[in-house]
Amino acid sequence: MVRSSASAAVFFLSGIKHMVVGLCLISLRLHGNASLKGKRRIVKSIKERVRSSFNVSVAEVAELDTLQRAEIGFAAVGNERAFINSVMDKVILKIEGFNMAEIIESRIEIMNI
């Protein structure tokens, strides 16, 4: 029997008892940056350091052509809400500790699926 991709996804997810997805969006101000090349260097460094420290997906998601601002999103998946919340908080503190950019705003959403 051949299943369409949509029905296969529903079939696959029906076997999962509890999944928690954490999403975070961080708005950064890059003081003194005067070029896109400089911005890319800073953002790339932040993304690589976060990836090497935590098991999260991370990407620059907005403000792509703005020299002194960046928005970075990251996501984590697990089976405990408290653990995912802890990971989100630790990533924010880690980025703050890099002293490469000022965190203007951070938003976290955690969903149970």
Secondary structure, 3 states (H helix, E strand, C coil): CCCCHHHHHHHHHHCCCCCEEEEEEEEEECCCCCCHHHHHHHHHHHHHHHHHHCCCEEEEEECCCCCCEEEEEEEEEECCHHHHHHHHHHHHHHHHHHCCCEEEEEEEEEEEC
